[in-house]
Amino acid sequence: MVEESGKSLQDLVRHVGRYREEAFLFVREGLCHAADHVHGPETPAHRVLQQFMLDNELDWSDLVAQYHTGVLPEPVVEAIEAAGGCENLNRHVSGRELCWALRDFALKRWGIMAHVVLNDWKVKTTADFGRIVFGFIDFDLMRKQDGDTLDDFRGVYTFDEAFDKPFDSGLQGLEPNPPEA
């Protein structure tokens, strides 16, 4: 993803200047996890549409507008229909949704060590996830929608609450306790 733009991951890490490279890779992978959790698995049609938008410098709203005006190539129209129509195209996740998905992704990947791993990468708050995401956006490697801001990532949860509390009542096979309702 980073290399496709002519900019390296190391360039992005230097641009943001705060976190280890692994943190960027984790957030990028976690975004896919979040989109799958919120919208279901990505389909081949979505991949075709994402490539078309990238090649033509379009966002989802541009694609929908062109669909409604009838100017899209037939394979793109077919991909939109295969994806379930215009209302099912955008796989955007909010900052809050991404933070919770990253929590789940980290716990699944590292279990009780999730907090330690993220801390080692200098990722200590949900706002840090946002700074990484907006670094990708600054490098045109992720897109935001109107209204998306860094504030969407602030104070979603504390890392003690999210990564330590699930294990506080004992090791219980190193599985997190279900969140309290």
Residue, then its C-alpha position, 0 to 999 in steps of 0.5 A: m500500500v505505501e510503496e504503491s504511492g512512491k513513498s515508503l513506510q519509513d517515509l510515513v513513520r518519519h512524517v508522523g515522527r512518533y511511533r514504531e513502524e509496526a504500529f502503522l502496519f498494525v493499524r493498516e491491518g486493523l482497518c481491514h478487520a474493522a471494515d469486515h466487522v462493520h460491513g462484512p467481508e470485502t468482495p471481489a467487486h469491492r476490490v475492483l471498485q477500489q482500484f477503479m477509484l484509485d486509478n481515476e482519483l475518485d471517492w465513493s460519492d464521486l463513484v455513486a454520482q457517476y453511476h447515477t449519470g450513466v457514465l461509468p464503464e460497464p464492468v464498473v457498473e456490474a461491480i457496483e451491482a455485484a456489491g449490492g448497489c450503491e448503498n453497499l459500496n462505502r466500507h468506511v468505519s468511524g474513528r470510534e469503530l476503528c478504535w474498538a476494532l483495533r482493541d479486539f484485533a490486539l487482544k486476539r493477536w497478543g492477548i494479555m500482552a496487547h497493552v505491553v506491545l502497543n506501549d512499546w510502540k509508543v501507542k498509549t491512547t486511542a488518539d494515537f490510533g488517530r494520529i497514525v490514521f491521519g498520517f496515512i491520510d496525509f500521505d494519500l494512503m487512506r481517505k477520510q470522509d467529510g466530518d472525519t477528524l482526529d477528535d473522533f479518536r480521542g477518549v474512546y477508551t483508556f488502555d488500562e480499561a480496554f487491555d488490562k481490565p478484561f484480564d483482572s479477574g484472573l488468567q482464565g485461560l488468558e481469554p478476555n472477559p466479555p465486556e460488561a453491558 
